[in-house]
């Protein structure tokens, strides 16, 4: 039975590959072409369908008959006569054909194929070669316009690598070159290992991610759904439907959407008390990523699901699709209990994974009878949050003593995390760092390896010939992770070829030629995958300390502060629950949406960081829809601005999507745990900011939130003008000091000056300063300041601004910002320390 499931899994993945081949086909197969005969493979892969794209799927299978026959033969050789795969498949052909057809419809949110088949004229076949994928992030909140002739942005037709070249473009004149893309795909496909169904199918799914994420699925009225996401969700549904058929159960809601969030991530990562925080932060953050991945793999194993059943997995959260059977629900309950126990044993109450599920009906998938996936997604959000508020409740009921009885320790404390080392653990050291818990030592070693690695090997048991590579097994969940350079893999490739247990090799953050890696591991029982991670290319011989990140050549005078930056997408929950019009909701559309966010934060963010002086910042975490970066304060502000600019480009300036964040400025010796709290306060301030009628879409700096569109550009421009005039010696430090003094004396209340003495102080101070100033631009700047503060105008720097702030608040912020940049850039001989404005730690 397991073999036939694996066969259906592969058949579902292959079914729509003809849509890709059709676009790439330069010989133009037509209805009148000679029939394509592939013998028994046509029936075995369920290709007796009405849809015409199956012509190209059959052609693909025909061209690779040797591969598919070998797969079938290998599987049959492993089976007894009683479990002969071909016999089993042939005995259930009509049922399985119906399953795949139904899965295709459920994935696309369609009730029948009538509309799809009506578009399959020969002229439409040829026109499909010119079609490009519309970016789903542009359609959020705008699905009603999908049926209009609106000029949407389009995605370039090229393989999926983190690059601005893969961003949507407004008008692409060139005809899409699907032919070249197909050739690249075929080159990698030809190197695939075809020893077992599992490794072949999952690696093929990876190649489809790489090459069909930019291709439209050709579903009517769904030009924003990628072929990859449609194939993947169709495959997941097909497996669920087959398992339901085998179970004999007929539940009203046939599917189960399983969701999870890892809780306590922020406090765990930043629970570092020593001056060596920088050494452990990267490893600690990456460990969380591995822990989340291990939980997913554990669930897949326990529920007997496949990679395609993962709808989304990033940012400490994931969603799986499973059949709603009694067996699955019981296995899920047992698995959740085991996961909780293992995480608690390793991490105590500091980490918790909130796993819950919700049933999914056909009506929800097909948006009928008032149901849609958006509502279900919202309900699952609520259930997960309730789980978080009741963490370890079941374990407490069974054994409350382990939570509330004093636990004896060694009276030794981990020098990095400050945790007491339990009595049943020995203490460890790593270089000069001692004592350490074993988990902390693991994370430090992990942090060292993150500086320079190409790939991750994942195994369900330790690999003897990689014993010197220090594997990590998160929470003892049974999955071992090895970080290697490609040359290290080459040295052991012969041994890998003899591995009976399947291995997974993930290529990390790469625009390198993955074909070379596939060729290295060909003829091995290995799954090839891709893995995006924020900021592993540090380029240092060691991880710098926070002091080194903030180091300036002028050590006596330079302003050295660490910037702690946090950002995330605004209203993400609302986007998933209501961002897609109910009549357009589909499982494949949600999969495309999730993947699109993760591509930016897990993959592309590295490009921004790499181009913004990576020696002065470190990406501690990025993925899903958020990020955490530390670095020299001015670089974190620069990175934040670039992230926002590129996010707007990536989302095609969709007004329904925005990103907010904040940066806290701290002494490099300030505890990072407190620094994380300070940056969270800044981010929260940005999230709560209102600029007249505008909400969120803001950035908070120096305890002041600014709307990205209305306020930030105006304040930044004013800051730059003040800074340049000061550098040119056109204005003195006294101008900045006076503005900051005026702000302090104004006694602002609800953005209004309550100390009216401030007005005549401004007139007096600035009048004298203007008389002493000879520079024309400086005089104009002073005049503007007097006019805008005393004239009750809604202008800043002579431009109308839509803001709730009093102009004095924004002038003071611009001055303080300019002052700090001048001091940071060693223009400090012209500035004196002052006690006004915002006080920094």
ROLUMKE-593991 format. One record per residue (C-alpha): residue in one letter; x, y, z. Coordinates in pm, whole numbers, padded with zeros to 5 digits, always signed. Layout:
AXYZ...
//
This chain:
X+00000+00000+00000X+00288+00237+00078X+00436+00181-00268X+00114+00275-00441X+00093+00594-00231X+00443+00687-00344X+00343+00615-00703X+00035+00838-00677X+00255+01107-00521X+00487+01102-00823X+00200+01078-01071X+00034+01386-00919X+00361+01583-00933X+00410+01487-01299X+00053+01538-01412X+00073+01909-01499X+00438+01923-01599X+00299+01930-01953X+00192+02291-01895X+00559+02384-01858X+00666+02176-02157X+00380+02316-02366X+00505+02672-02314X+00860+02568-02399X+00771+02355-02702X+00898+02528-03016X+00767+02256-03250X+00403+02330-03160X+00230+01997-03111X-00132+02037-03223X-00454+01843-03200X-00380+01698-03543X-00038+01570-03439X+00017+01198-03436X-00096+01038-03109X+00175+01001-02848X+00202+00640-02736X+00379+00558-02411X+00237+00211-02362X+00132+00108-02015X+00290+00422-01868X-00008+00623-01995X-00243+00427-01773X+00005+00392-01487X+00045+00771-01468X-00328+00841-01518X-00290+01047-01835X-00614+00950-02010X-00754+01294-01935X-00948+01538-02151X-00710+01825-02077X-00483+01884-02375X-00173+01976-02173X-00143+01604-02095X-00014+01565-02454X+00306+01735-02339X+00312+01541-02013X+00297+01220-02216X+00570+01350-02444X+00788+01423-02141X+00732+01073-02003X+00798+00921-02345X+01130+01105-02371X+01222+00975-02026X+01071+00625-02043X+01395+00469-01926X+01383+00672-01604X+01021+00592-01521X+01046+00225-01613X+01352+00195-01392X+01164+00354-01102X+00877+00110-01146X+01109-00188-01174X+01314-00087-00869X+00998-00057-00663X+00865-00392-00784X+01194-00563-00703X+01156-00442-00345X+00799-00577-00326X+00655-00924-00285X+00438-01068-00563X+00139-00998-00344X+00228-00629-00345X+00316-00601-00716X+00299-00228-00789X+00183-00245-01150X-00090-00492-01062X-00211-00275-00775X-00210+00040-00987X-00397-00124-01274X-00659-00262-01038X-00741+00089-00914X-00680+00299-01224X-01030+00442-01259X-01048+00535-00888X-00705+00697-00885X-00774+00886-01209X-01081+01030-01040X-00876+01120-00731X-00621+01318-00933X-00893+01492-01131X-01075+01585-00810X-00751+01705-00649X-00685+01933-00948X-01027+02093-00908X-01007+02131-00530X-00660+02285-00554X-00778+02550-00800X-01114+02612-00630X-01313+02493-00933X-01617+02267-00932X-01569+02130-01284X-01342+02149-01586X-01598+02284-01832X-01457+02636-01820X-01098+02513-01836X-01157+02286-02136X-01339+02561-02324X-01017+02763-02336X-00810+02484-02489X-00835+02581-02854X-00518+02560-03059X-00490+02940-03072X-00505+02954-02692X-00234+02689-02671X-00003+02905-02876X-00089+03226-02690X+00000+03060-02361X+00364+03079-02467X+00344+03457-02427X+00174+03455-02087X+00356+03560-01772X+00269+03517-01406X+00103+03812-01234X+00253+03868-00885X+00002+03762-00622X+00111+04041-00386X-00019+04295-00637X-00361+04129-00643X-00414+04127-00263X-00725+04335-00206X-00766+04375-00582X-00893+04034-00701X-01208+04188-00848X-00985+04345-01113X-00845+04009-01228X-01123+03988-01486X-01052+04336-01623X-00791+04452-01871X-00585+04619-01601X-00214+04634-01680X-00064+04423-01406X+00302+04382-01330X+00455+04057-01453X+00724+03824-01329X+01034+03752-01538X+01057+03398-01671X+01368+03265-01501X+01470+03025-01228X+01399+03112-00868X+01704+03273-00710X+01713+03563-00461X+01770+03864-00685X+01603+04192-00772X+01608+04062-01130X+01327+03828-01022X+01109+04117-00902X+00785+04201-01087X+00818+04443-01375X+00559+04679-01520X+00610+04610-01887X+00822+04331-02025X+00842+04370-02401X+01040+04055-02475X+00858+03729-02542X+00912+03499-02242X+01185+03244-02312X+01024+02930-02172X+01238+02721-02404X+01564+02817-02231X+01406+02770-01889X+01294+02420-01991X+01645+02335-02112X+01789+02436-01774X+01526+02228-01599X+01593+01927-01821X+01967+01953-01760X+01911+01914-01385X+01635+01657-01430X+01868+01435-01632X+02102+01415-01331X+01834+01301-01088X+01882+00977-00901X+01605+00732-00984X+01669+00462-00730X+01360+00519-00514X+01027+00694-00555X+01074+00904-00242X+01408+01062-00329X+01318+01106-00695X+00977+01264-00628X+01091+01508-00359X+01392+01618-00564X+01168+01666-00868X+00941+01882-00651X+01245+02095-00561X+01330+02140-00929X+00971+02243-01000X+00995+02500-00721X+01309+02636-00881X+01179+02645-01238X+00798+02680-01223X+00748+02932-00941X+00756+03202-01211X+00513+03024-01447X+00134+03080-01445X-00076+02774-01368X-00311+02854-01660X-00617+02821-01438X-00898+03042-01565X-00925+03370-01372X-00615+03279-01170X-00318+03439-01348X-00153+03503-01009X-00121+03136-00905X+00211+02975-00993X+00231+02637-01160X+00457+02513-00880X+00210+02595-00603X-00077+02444-00800X+00116+02121-00860X+00222+02102-00496X-00126+02156-00346X-00282+01922-00603X-00035+01653-00498X-00110+01708-00129X-00484+01679-00192X-00439+01366-00404X-00254+01190-00122X-00524+01295+00126X-00803+01171-00101X-00629+00837-00154X-00576+00791+00220X-00942+00872+00281X-01045+00613+00024X-00825+00349+00187X-00956+00432+00536X-01315+00371+00430X-01420+00677+00631X-01646+00944+00485X-01623+01251+00709X-01825+01560+00620X-01506+01769+00621X-01253+01554+00440X-00934+01743+00517X-00736+01861+00817X-00530+02181+00815X-00262+02156+01083X-00101+02480+01196X+00181+02550+01440X+00374+02841+01587X+00690+02816+01792X+00627+03034+02096X+00894+03206+02305X+01136+03254+02014X+01219+03618+02085X+01289+03578+02457X+01484+03257+02396X+01711+03400+02126X+01794+03713+02323X+01828+03550+02666X+02200+03621+02663X+02365+03798+02953X+02734+03802+02870X+02960+04025+02664X+02991+03734+02420X+02633+03776+02301X+02740+03824+01940X+02909+03484+01940X+02590+03306+02034X+02306+03506+01877X+02350+03370+01525X+02379+03011+01640X+02087+03050+01879X+01867+03199+01607X+01962+02935+01352X+01898+02661+01606X+01537+02783+01630X+01511+02749+01252X+01639+02390+01272X+01408+02311+01564X+01105+02426+01366X+01219+02219+01067X+01273+01913+01289X+00919+01945+01429X+00779+01951+01074X+00984+01646+00973X+00878+01463+01288X+00510+01528+01211X+00549+01420+00848X+00708+01097+00964X+00448+01023+01231X+00153+01108+01004X+00310+00936+00701X+00285+01250+00486X+00506+01392+00211X+00695+01715+00146X+00409+01835-00075X+00178+01823+00229X+00372+02120+00371X+00168+02420+00261X+00408+02661+00432X+00709+02640+00663X+00905+02946+00773X+00946+03198+01051X+00885+02946+01329X+00543+02856+01190X+00408+02599+00948X+00091+02454+00795X+00034+02095+00683X-00256+01940+00493X-00367+01593+00604X-00668+01365+00553X-00935+01397+00823X-00933+01036+00938X-00957+00886+01285X-00609+00741+01249X-00450+01074+01154X-00620+01259+01440X-00501+01001+01691X-00147+01005+01552X-00148+01385+01560X-00255+01389+01924X+00022+01144+02016X+00281+01334+01811X+00191+01668+01973X+00232+01514+02318X+00571+01366+02227X+00694+01691+02070X+00593+01891+02378X+00770+01647+02610X+01093+01649+02410X+01104+02028+02378X+01029+02067+02749X+01305+01819+02840X+01557+02020+02638X+01437+02377+02692X+01203+02379+02989X+00922+02632+02958X+01127+02883+02757X+01007+02734+02426X+00674+02587+02328X+00525+02477+01997X+00153+02550+01972X+00009+02290+01734X-00359+02271+01650X-00580+02178+01358X-00907+02263+01192X-01121+02057+00957X-01155+02174+00597X-01464+02101+00390X-01501+02081+00015X-01728+02386+00044X-01441+02587+00194X-01201+02481-00083X-01461+02562-00349X-01591+02876-00167X-01951+02752-00159X-02236+02798+00087X-02070+03092+00261X-01750+02903+00342X-01398+02993+00234X-01040+02916+00336X-00983+03269+00467X-01233+03214+00749X-01074+02880+00835X-00730+03037+00839X-00859+03296+01085X-01015+03031+01308X-00690+02835+01311X-00502+03152+01412X-00736+03182+01712X-00692+02816+01811X-00314+02844+01798X-00320+03158+02012X-00536+02978+02268X-00279+02697+02275X-00004+02950+02342X-00197+03081+02640X-00224+02727+02778X+00130+02608+02712X+00213+02269+02858X-00136+02247+03014X-00166+01873+02944X+00177+01801+03094X+00090+02005+03402X-00222+01797+03457X-00019+01477+03437X+00279+01585+03648X+00257+01931+03801X+00562+01866+04022X+00807+01905+03736X+00676+02258+03686X+00631+02376+04045X+00879+02179+04257X+01228+02326+04308X+01482+02161+04081X+01834+02111+04212X+02123+02216+03993X+02502+02215+03993X+02509+02568+04134X+02682+02659+03810X+02538+02902+03560X+02578+02906+03183X+02808+03199+03109X+02613+03289+02793X+02246+03239+02881X+02264+03274+03259X+02066+02950+03302X+02152+02720+03590X+02303+02395+03465X+02073+02108+03576X+02209+01843+03811X+02166+01571+03547X+02383+01762+03297X+02756+01810+03294X+02905+02148+03214X+03108+02216+02900X+03349+02472+02764X+03412+02619+02420X+03741+02802+02392X+03750+03068+02664X+03380+03026+02738X+03298+02819+03047X+03081+02685+03200X+02824+02611+02931X+02520+02390+02892X+02559+02139+02612X+02286+02309+02408X+02471+02643+02437X+02797+02483+02326X+02612+02335+02026X+02476+02675+01932X+02818+02843+01955X+02967+02580+01723X+02666+02626+01496X+02729+03001+01489X+03090+02941+01380X+02978+02713+01096X+02717+02963+00979X+02992+03199+00868X+03078+02980+00576X+02868+02683+00469X+02708+02574+00143X+02470+02298+00240X+02292+02109+00516X+02276+01731+00536X+01979+01593+00730X+01975+01234+00853X+01758+01033+01091X+02069+00888+01254X+02421+01007+01314X+02655+00960+01017X+02982+00798+01131X+03199+00946+00855X+03075+01297+00946X+03145+01259+01318X+03394+01549+01310X+03131+01785+01165X+02935+01826+01492X+02574+01748+01405X+02284+01918+01584X+01977+01719+01688X+01713+01975+01796X+01515+01864+02103X+01615+01500+02042X+01345+01472+01775X+01546+01222+01573X+01686+01445+01297X+02056+01529+01275X+02174+01840+01089X+02527+01878+00947X+02656+02205+00797X+02918+02148+00527X+03109+02318+00252X+03061+02167-00093X+03422+02048-00104X+03362+01859+00221X+03067+01684+00056X+03281+01586-00242X+03524+01409-00008X+03251+01180+00126X+03030+01144-00183X+03135+00782-00238X+03025+00693+00114X+02696+00878+00066X+02626+00663-00240X+02623+00354-00016X+02379+00500+00236X+02065+00287+00262X+01884+00543+00474X+01759+00840+00269X+01949+01163+00329X+01833+01516+00254X+02084+01770+00125X+01971+02133+00124X+02166+02388-00075X+02176+02713+00124X+02129+03071-00001X+02270+03010-00339X+02277+03147-00687X+02545+02887-00759X+02498+02616-01017X+02287+02361-00834X+02334+02120-01123X+02687+02057-01001X+02555+01957-00658X+02295+01726-00811X+02569+01558-01014X+02779+01515-00700X+02499+01326-00526X+02361+01136-00827X+02330+00760-00779X+02276+00816-00406X+01964+00774-00196X+01945+01149-00142X+01678+01419-00166X+01802+01753-00301X+01640+02071-00167X+01691+02446-00136X+01726+02646+00183X+01721+03024+00224X+01862+03179+00538X+01938+03537+00637X+02297+03653+00646X+02522+03349+00668X+02787+03498+00438X+02958+03698+00711X+03296+03706+00544X+03475+03721+00881X+03723+03477+01028X+03510+03503+01342X+03180+03657+01445X+03242+04021+01547X+03144+04153+01887X+02892+04434+01912X+03177+04673+01995X+03351+04576+01671X+03035+04634+01468X+03022+04989+01606X+03397+05055+01580X+03497+05390+01432X+03846+05505+01339X+03812+05813+01555X+03773+05616+01875X+03793+05919+02103X+03510+06125+01959X+03297+05906+01733X+02942+05829+01843X+02926+05451+01878X+02587+05295+01925X+02442+04959+01836X+02124+04968+01632X+01877+04689+01709X+01628+04670+01421X+01299+04483+01403X+01050+04492+01117X+00752+04292+00998X+00459+04303+00758X+00155+04496+00881X-00176+04316+00934X-00049+03976+00820X-00335+03792+00990X-00588+04016+00819X-00415+03964+00484X-00457+03587+00512X-00810+03608+00647X-00954+03883+00428X-00689+03988+00176X-00825+03750-00086X-01183+03795-00200X-01380+03485-00084X-01483+03395-00439X-01115+03374-00538X-00982+03180-00241X-00807+02853-00320X-00548+02638-00152X-00299+02701-00432X-00349+03078-00406X-00275+03072-00033X+00035+02859-00097X+00155+03113-00356X+00091+03399-00113X+00284+03237+00174X+00580+03147-00045X+00595+03499-00192X+00641+03659+00151X+00904+03405+00253X+01103+03456-00068X+01154+03822+00024X+01242+03778+00392X+01433+03448+00384X+01602+03486+00048X+01614+03833-00103X+01691+04013+00225X+02046+03880+00194X+02093+04090-00121X+01997+04409+00065X+02229+04326+00354X+02515+04235+00120X+02486+04571-00059X+02470+04775+00264X+02814+04734+00423X+02780+04380+00567X+03088+04435+00783X+02879+04667+01001X+02569+04455+01060X+02451+04099+01119X+02117+03948+01027X+02023+03764+01343X+01696+03640+01202X+01485+03680+00889X+01206+03465+00753X+00832+03440+00709X+00735+03806+00733X+00977+03956+00986X+01343+04021+01066X+01588+04116+01340X+01919+04285+01256X+02193+04434+01475X+02470+04663+01360X+02617+05009+01378X+02310+05227+01434X+02334+05433+01113X+02364+05115+00904X+02051+04963+01058X+01856+05277+00966X+01997+05256+00613X+01905+04888+00588X+01552+04954+00719X+01498+05221+00455X+01626+04993+00179X+01410+04703+00299X+01102+04922+00288X+01188+05059-00058X+01248+04714-00203X+00940+04571-00031X+00732+04837-00207X+00888+04739-00540X+00833+04370-00469X+00465+04426-00383X+00415+04655-00686X+00330+04947-00454X+00010+04772-00347X-00147+05009-00088X-00291+04706+00094X+00057+04586+00190X+00303+04769+00411X+00587+04705+00653X+00662+04873+00986X+00960+04859+01216X+01175+05035+01467X+01537+05067+01571X+01665+05109+01925X+02002+05282+01979X+02205+05127+02257X+02553+05110+02397X+02735+04807+02250X+02771+04680+02608X+02400+04712+02681X+02244+04365+02745X+02102+04237+02416X+01800+04095+02601X+01705+04448+02705X+01801+04576+02362X+01553+04336+02204X+01285+04468+02439X+01371+04828+02347X+01350+04753+01975X+01017+04575+02032X+00888+04895+02195X+01005+05097+01894X+00841+04852+01653X+00519+04858+01853X+00525+05238+01846X+00545+05223+01466X+00258+04973+01451X+00037+05202+01660X+00130+05520+01476X-00141+05718+01302X-00060+05986+01050X-00393+06165+01017X-00609+05886+00868X-00313+05660+00784X-00227+05368+01012X+00094+05168+01054X+00328+05173+00749X+00576+05350+00978X+00929+05348+01115X+01023+05448+01468X+01357+05612+01545X+01465+05799+01860X+01128+05732+02024X+00937+05891+01735X+00732+05698+01479X+00719+05837+01125X+00489+05737+00843X+00706+05600+00563X+00532+05804+00291X+00432+06130+00458X+00673+06199+00743X+00993+05998+00705X+01102+06150+00368X+01037+06505+00490X+01228+06460+00817X+01513+06280+00641X+01545+06557+00380X+01553+06820+00655X+01811+06617+00848X+02032+06596+00540X+02010+06971+00479X+02101+07052+00840X+02391+06807+00829X+02531+06942+00501X+02507+07304+00618X+02689+07208+00938X+02964+07026+00747X+03006+07338+00531X+03025+07543+00851X+02721+07744+00739X+02539+07673+01065X+02690+07608+01404X+02623+07347+01666X+02429+07612+01853X+02146+07591+01596X+02092+07223+01677X+02123+07290+02050X+01868+07573+02037X+01611+07366+01845X+01645+07081+02093X+01612+07326+02385X+01296+07472+02229X+01151+07122+02197X+01221+07049+02564X+01081+07380+02688X+00766+07356+02473X+00608+07104+02714X+00423+06928+02432X+00082+06780+02508X-00105+06595+02232X+00137+06747+01979X+00061+07102+02093X+00291+07357+02256X+00159+07430+02605X+00442+07658+02718X+00373+07968+02508X+00698+08125+02622X+00855+07896+02360X+00733+08117+02075X+00914+08432+02185X+01223+08224+02276X+01230+08098+01916X+01187+08449+01777X+01461+08585+02004X+01716+08301+01965X+01674+08258+01592X+01659+08631+01524X+02001+08677+01682X+02138+08370+01505X+02010+08490+01167X+02178+08829+01215X+02512+08657+01285X+02480+08423+00985X+02614+08526+00646X+02529+08211+00448X+02212+08259+00239X+02100+07896+00269X+02146+07904+00645X+01936+08223+00670X+01663+08054+00464X+01672+07751+00694X+01635+07971+01005X+01349+08167+00846X+01169+07843+00763X+01210+07722+01118X+01061+08042+01265X+00776+08050+01014X+00677+07684+01050X+00689+07675+01430X+00534+08012+01501X+00298+08026+01206X+00090+07719+01296X+00152+07585+00946X+00127+07224+00836X+00459+07249+00658X+00799+07100+00717X+01098+07244+00537X+00865+07451+00318X+00658+07152+00207X+00303+07068+00310X+00302+06756+00524X+00015+06534+00633X+00110+06478+00997X-00037+06492+01345X+00296+06607+01488X+00366+06970+01563X+00641+07096+01326X+00866+07161+01627X+00865+06789+01710X+00981+06702+01360X+01243+06980+01346X+01385+06856+01676X+01395+06497+01549X+01573+06607+01230X+01828+06802+01436X+01893+06514+01675X+01928+06271+01384X+02169+06507+01205X+02371+06554+01524X+02414+06180+01575X+02518+06124+01214X+02772+06405+01238X+02918+06257+01553X+02916+05907+01406X+03098+06029+01097X+03362+06206+01303X+03242+06561+01245X+03236+06586+01622X+03500+06853+01656X+03227+07097+01553X+02970+06966+01794X+02943+06978+02169X+02757+06731+02380X+02420+06866+02487X+02168+06751+02738X+01861+06812+02527X+01644+06587+02315X+01620+06217+02353X+01859+06060+02600X+02042+05751+02479X+02169+05475+02699
//
